Amino acid sequence: MTFQQHSTVVAGDAPGHSTTLYWYTVGPETAETKVHLQAAMHADEQPGTMALHHLLPMLRDADANRKLNARFVIFPSVNPLGLDTRVLRRHIGRYDLGSGINFNRRWPDLYPAIADKVAGKLGTNGAENVKVLRAAVGEWLDSQIPLTANQKLRVLVMKSAHDADIVLDLHCDDDSLQHIFTSPEMTGLQALADRMGVAATLTAEDSGGGSFDEVLPNLYRKAQAANPSLPIPMAAETATLEYRGQADVFDHIGSKDANGLYGFFCDRGLINDTVEPASPAPAFVPFEATEVLRTDRPGLLAYRVELGDEVKKGDVIADLIAMDGPEAFIARTPITTSADGFVLSRVMAKYVPAGASIAKIVGKEVLPSRAGGYLLED
């Protein structure tokens, strides 16, 4: 058996402070394909951890029966730093409290960091070019001297992911249907969307925030642009998998999600096992076709729609009940959508400040207000 648990102590930002990161490896070390799975980078998002809790024994058993054709590296809870960010009984697992940085923003732009190192080393063999790029990234990561605990954690995680062929980052929304964020080139992940049973797969080359799932596509995309006459494959399939909402952490759901991942790996031939065929999920749509509804004032939300409801341009999604002024707690201001689509997500906290995002409406056509802009909430 190759199933192993690993741990690394990450020094903290104060004297005597540290945290321990646990992860697992399973599958032949010599396998041609490497899969990197991680959950709970936003440490208050636990559905992915529950899914990996159920997937790990399945991979362990498949390994014992010599069914694995890939090397799997699994981080069931990849951000122990975020697990500790509790303030006044509230879990603030989305942000590093020291810097205010979202744990899934500002990941490194790799190609500029290694462009000089690979200059003159790329040739006419695409597979060899991928090896050159990965080796250069590995050397760059080894040369880093991270200072903060968050920086140390990021280097450790990138060392695992940088040479992987499939990188899946498991998240969730607030109150949501299942969906995927990925790059337009990742058409092969339609099979994963089918297995997950997603309501939508949303694509963007660059969503604007430097999220983890965009690091490797940007590496290969920028290498292609800088070397247009040379074959440089998009050598990593990456995606952010949004497993419903924060409250959806239950065994029966986690087991279903684990079976979806397992089925996808079987479809790819990475596990020698027989699974039932999947039902087709909707085709990819640009993330720029998704409207993020925001408030223009504070108030109390009263939704008029449920998740999955189809809506038309001008439909009222929610009313915002006034909490100040001459009609405080009486007046209601309707919040309307500007395009056709369906309700993908809502917020759970119903008191919202001005500028808060309250819902995502997924349409089919790129919205002028979203084209070329910052696409995240944040």
N, C-alpha and C positions, 0 to 999 in steps of 0.2 A: 504493500500500500504506500501511496505517496502523500496521503492526507496529513498535513502538519499545521499546528498552530505556531505563530510567531509573535513576538512582542518587542517593542522598542520603547525605552524610557526617553521622553522628550523633556529636556530641561526647561523650567518655567522662566518667567520674567522677574521673579523675586527670589531672594536667597532662600534656599531650602525647598523651593516649589518645583514640582515636576508632575508629569502625567504619563500614562502608559498607553500606547497605541497597540491594539491587538489585530492581527490579520491571519488569514489562512492561505495555504497553497495546496493545490491538488492537481494531479495529472502529470504525465511524463515531462521531465525537464527538457527532453530533446524534441518535444512536439514542435511542429512547424508553426502552429498558431498559439498566440498568447492572448488571453482574455483577462482584462482588468475590470473588476466590479467593485463599486463602493456605494455606500449609503450614508445618509445623515451628515453630509457636509454642512448643511444647515441643520444644526444638531437638535433643533426642535421639530424636525420632520422625521417621524419614526416609521411610516409604513414600509419604506425600503428596507429598514433593519429587520422588520418582521418577515419580509419576503426572503431575505438572505438567511435568516434563522431557519426557515423551512427548506431553503435550497441547499444549505451546507450538508445536511445528512444525505440528501439525494445524490450530491456529487461524491460524498464519501463512499456511499454504497456502489455507485457506478464505478468508482476507482477500484474498489475491492473486487469487482467483477470484470476488471480490465476493459471497461467500455469507453474510457476517456481518450480522445484523440487530440486534446488541447491541454495547455498549461493554464490553469485558472488561478488568479490571485484575487482574493476576496477580502475587502475591508467592510465588515458589517456595520461599523460605526466609525467612520473615518476621521471624525473631528472630536476627540475627547476634550479639547480645549473648550469647544462650544457647549459641551454637556455641563460645564461648570459655570456658565454665564447666567446665573439666576439672580434676579434683582427683586426684592420685595415679593417673593413667592411667585414671580413670573419668570418663565424661561425665555431668555433673549438669545436663543441659539443661532440666530441668523447673522449676527454681527460680532466682530472682535471688539470688546468693550474698550480696549486700550486705544485702538486707532480709529474706531468707528467704521472700519472697512467691512463690507459684506464678505463673508467667507467665500462666496462664489463669484467674486469680482477681482479684477486686476491680476489675473494669472499671467505668467510671462509670455511675451511675444518672442518666440524662440528663434525664428529665422534670422532676424537682425543680430541676435546674439552669436550665431554660428556662421554667418555668411562668409566671413574672412577665413574661417577654419576649413570650409568646404570648397573654397575657390580653387579651381583647377583640378579638383578631385572627382568631379562628376563626369560620367561618360555616357556611352550609348546603351548601357545595360540598366534597365529600370530597377531590377531587384538589387543590383549592386549599389545603385544610387540611394536607395532606401537605407541600406546598411551604412553607407557613408553618413547620411543625415542623422540616423539614430546614434551612431558612434559619437558624432560631434556633439549632439545634445547630451549624451551621457557624460562626456568629458566636461562640458560646460557645467552641468549639474554638480559634478564632483568638485569643480573649482569654486563653487559658491561657499561663502562664509555667512550663513544666516545668523542674525542677531537675536531676533525675537522668537518666542515659542511658535508663533504662527508661521513665521518664515521657515523655521526648522521643519515644521510639519509639512509645509508645502513642498519643500525640497524632497523630503522622504517620499511623499505620495507621487511626485513627478518622476522620481527615479523608478518607481514601479510602473507607471503608466506610459513613459515616453517611447518604449519599444513594443507596446502592445498593438495587436491587430484589431481588437475590439475593445472599446472603452465605454462602459455604461455607468452613468452617474445617477443614482436613484434618489429622487426628491419627492415632494408632494406640494400641492397648493394649499390654500386656506380651506375652501369648501368647493370641491371640483370633481369633474369627470376625469377619467384617465386620459392623458395625452403625452406626446413626445415633442421635445425640441431637438432639432438636428440640422445638419447642413444640407443644402440642396443635392449635393453629390451622393448622399447616402441612400440611394434608391433601394439598395439591397436590404435596408432595414424595414421595408414594407412588411417583410415576413415577421419581424419582431412586433410591429404594430398590429398585425393580424393576431399573433399569439397573445398579446396583451389585451386585445379587444378595445383599443383606444377609440375615443370619440374624434380625435384629430391628431395629425402630425404636422407640426408647424416648423417651417424651415427659414433659415437666414444664414448667409455667409458670415455676417458680423452683426450681432445684436447690440454691440456697443459697449458692453461691460467687461469684456475679457473673462467670460465664464469658462469654467474648466473644460466643458465639452468642446469648446472652440479652439483650444490650444493646438492640438495636433492637426486638425484640418487647416488651420492658418499656417502652420509650419510647411506643410506640403504645398498648399496653394501659393504661398509666397516664393517657395523654391521653384515652383513651375513658372511663375511670372518672371523671376530673375534669370531663368535658364530656359527660354522658350523653345530652343532647338533640341533639348535633351528630354528623354523619357523619365518622368518622375511621377510615379503612381500616387494616387490618394491612398496611402498605405495604412490608414487607421479609420475604422468605422466607429464613430463616436456619437453619443446621444445623451441627453438628459431625459430620464423617464419620470414622469409626474404621476405618482400613484395616488390619485384622488386627493382627499383632504387630510389635514392634520389629525382629525379624530378617527380616521379609518384605519385603526391599528387593532386588528382582531385575527385570531388564528385562522378562521375559515377564509378570510380575504388574503392573508399572507400566504397560505397554502396554495390558493388559486394563482397568485402572482408568481410564486416559485415554479409552479407547473408551467406557466407561460414562458418563463425564462428557460426552463429545462427543455421545453418543446422547441423553442427557437434554436437552441444549441444542437438538438437532434436534427432539426431541419438542415442545419449547416454541416452535418456530418462530424461535429465535434464530440458528440456522444453517440455511441452505437446502441440505440434503443428505439423501440417502436412507439409512436405516439399518434393520437387521433389527429386528423387534419384540422386546421384552424379555419375559422370563418373570416372572410375578407373584411378588413377595416377600411375606412375612407382613405382616399389617395392624399398625398402630401399637398399642403397649401402653404403659400408664403406667410410667415409670421406677420408681415406687413398688412395682411388682410384681416388681422385680429384687432378689433377696437378695444381699447382699455378705457372704460368709463370712469370718469373722475368727478368729484364733487367740487363746487365752486364756493362752498360755505360749510361750516360745521352743522351737524344735525343728527337726528336719529333716523336710521334707515328703515323703511317698510317696503320689502320686496314685493313686486307683483308677479314675478316669474320664478320658475323652478329651474334647476340644472337640466340642460338638454332641451328646454323649450325653444321652438323656432320663433324668431321675432322679425319684424319688418322695420325698415327705416321709419323713425318717428314714434315707434312703440315706446310706451313707458315701462322702464325696467324696474324702477323703484320710486317711491316718494321720499323726500327728505323733510322730516318734521322739524320745524323751527324750534330752537331752544333759547332764543333771546329775541328782543324787539317787541313791538306792540302786539304781535300775534304769537308770542312765544307759546309753544306746546299746542297751538291750534292750527297754524298755517302749515300747508304741505306744498313743497315744490317738486314737480315731476322731473325725473331724470330720464332722458330719452336716448335711444340709440340713433346713430347717424347712418347705419347701413343694415342690410339684411344679414341674417346669420342665425346662430344658435348660442344659447348661454352655456359657456364652458365652465366658468367659475364665479363664485361670489365670496364676499368676506363674512367671517363669522361674527366679529365684533360689530355691533350695529350702531354704536356711537362712532361717528367718523369726523375727523377734522377737515378743514378746507384743503383741497388738493388730493384727497385720498382716492386711491383706485378702489372701485367697489365691484367691478365685474369685467370679465372678458367675453366679448361677443365675436365668435369665429365666423367670418364670411368667406367668400371665394375670390373677391377682387381686391387688389391692393388699394388701400385707402390713401388718398393724397396726403392726409395729415400724418401718416405713418411712414411713407416712403422715404428711405434714406435717413431716418431718424433713430434716436435711441429707443430701443424696442422693449426694454425691461421696465419693471414697475417701481421700486427697485428692490 
